[in-house]
Structure formats: structure tokens, C-alpha cells
Amino acid sequence: MSDDMKIRIERMFAGDRLFAWAFVVVLWAVVLFVFVQIYAIIGGGPIATVLIIAGALVLLFNTAAIAAMIRHYSHEKSFIYGLDIRHLDEMRTAKKRG
């Protein structure tokens, strides 16, 4: 594999990793914002407990899933991104031809 291809793979992987972690940060912010806004309406009690547990599980499982996805992508990035780059290059070449 050429150095150019390795650089392009790393660049694509870094962008995807950044986007995935940004999604996790936004997810946490949204869930916490919704809980803070709803808490005044529900007034605590068992409903608040259920919402806290459910929200925590959503955050936990989504964060774990994104982390696992990034870990998987990091192990398979030359296959995943190499294939994408080759297809993008072929499409670009085909557009230039006609």
C-alpha cells in the first residue's frame, strides 16, 4: 500500500472518528438538557427515577456502541477505507472521461 493511500485512509478514519465522538457529545447534551427541562414538570418521584435510569442506559449503550464501532474501524480501516477510496477514485476517473 502506498504512503499516499495510508495518508488518505488515516484522514478518512480521523474524520469519521471525530464525527462519531461529536455525535456522542451532542447525544449526552441533548439527553441531559431534556431531563433538566422535564424534571420541573414531573416533580421527582418514581417517574424521575425511571427517566434517570432509562436515560443513563441510553447514554451508556450508545456510547459503548460508538466506542466499539470506532475500535472495529481502527482494526479494519485499511480494508474499509481502502475500498471506499478506490471506488471514489474510479468514479472520479469515470467522470473525467465522459
C-alpha positions as CSV (number, residue, x, y, z in Angstrom):
1,M,0.0,0.0,0.0
2,S,1.4,3.4,-1.0
3,D,2.1,6.2,1.5
4,D,-0.5,8.3,-0.2
5,M,-3.2,5.7,0.3
6,K,-2.2,5.3,4.0
7,I,-2.5,9.1,4.5
8,R,-5.9,9.2,2.8
9,I,-7.1,6.3,4.9
10,E,-5.9,8.0,8.1
11,R,-7.6,11.2,7.1
12,M,-10.9,9.5,6.4
13,F,-10.7,7.5,9.6
14,A,-9.9,10.6,11.7
15,G,-12.9,12.4,10.2
16,D,-15.2,9.5,10.9
17,R,-13.8,9.2,14.5
18,L,-14.3,12.9,15.1
19,F,-17.9,12.8,13.8
20,A,-18.7,9.8,15.9
21,W,-17.4,11.3,19.1
22,A,-19.1,14.6,18.3
23,F,-22.4,12.7,17.9
24,V,-21.8,11.1,21.4
25,V,-21.2,14.6,22.9
26,V,-24.3,16.0,21.3
27,L,-26.4,13.0,22.4
28,W,-25.2,13.5,26.0
29,A,-26.0,17.2,25.9
30,V,-29.5,16.6,24.4
31,V,-30.4,13.8,26.9
32,L,-29.2,15.9,29.8
33,F,-31.0,19.0,28.5
34,V,-34.3,17.2,28.1
35,F,-34.0,15.7,31.6
36,V,-33.4,19.1,33.1
37,Q,-36.3,20.6,31.2
38,I,-38.7,17.8,32.1
39,Y,-37.7,17.4,35.7
40,A,-39.6,20.6,36.8
41,I,-42.7,19.2,35.1
42,I,-42.6,15.7,36.6
43,G,-41.5,16.9,40.0
44,G,-39.3,14.0,41.1
45,G,-40.6,10.7,42.5
46,P,-40.7,7.3,40.7
47,I,-41.1,8.8,37.3
48,A,-37.9,10.8,37.6
49,T,-36.1,7.6,38.8
50,V,-37.4,5.7,35.7
51,L,-36.3,8.6,33.4
52,I,-32.8,8.8,35.0
53,I,-32.3,5.0,34.7
54,A,-33.6,4.9,31.1
55,G,-31.6,8.0,30.1
56,A,-28.5,6.5,31.7
57,L,-29.0,3.2,29.8
58,V,-29.5,5.0,26.5
59,L,-26.3,7.0,27.1
60,L,-24.3,4.0,28.2
61,F,-25.3,1.7,25.4
62,N,-25.0,4.3,22.7
63,T,-21.6,5.4,23.9
64,A,-20.4,1.8,24.2
65,A,-21.7,1.1,20.7
66,I,-19.9,4.1,19.2
67,A,-16.7,3.2,21.0
68,A,-16.9,-0.4,19.7
69,M,-17.6,0.9,16.2
70,I,-14.5,3.1,16.3
71,R,-12.4,0.2,17.7
72,H,-13.6,-2.1,14.9
73,Y,-13.0,0.6,12.2
74,S,-9.5,1.2,13.6
75,H,-8.6,-2.6,13.2
76,E,-10.2,-2.8,9.7
77,K,-9.5,0.7,8.4
78,S,-7.2,-0.3,5.5
79,F,-9.9,-2.6,4.1
80,I,-12.9,-0.3,4.8
81,Y,-11.4,3.0,3.7
82,G,-9.2,1.5,1.1
83,L,-12.2,0.1,-0.7
84,D,-14.0,3.4,-0.4
85,I,-11.0,5.4,-1.7
86,R,-10.6,3.0,-4.7
87,H,-14.3,3.4,-5.6
88,L,-14.1,7.2,-5.2
89,D,-11.1,7.3,-7.5
90,E,-12.8,5.1,-10.1
91,M,-15.9,7.4,-10.0
92,R,-13.7,10.5,-10.4
93,T,-11.9,8.9,-13.3
94,A,-15.1,7.9,-15.0
95,K,-16.5,11.5,-14.6
96,K,-13.4,12.9,-16.2
97,R,-13.7,10.6,-19.2
98,G,-17.2,11.4,-20.0
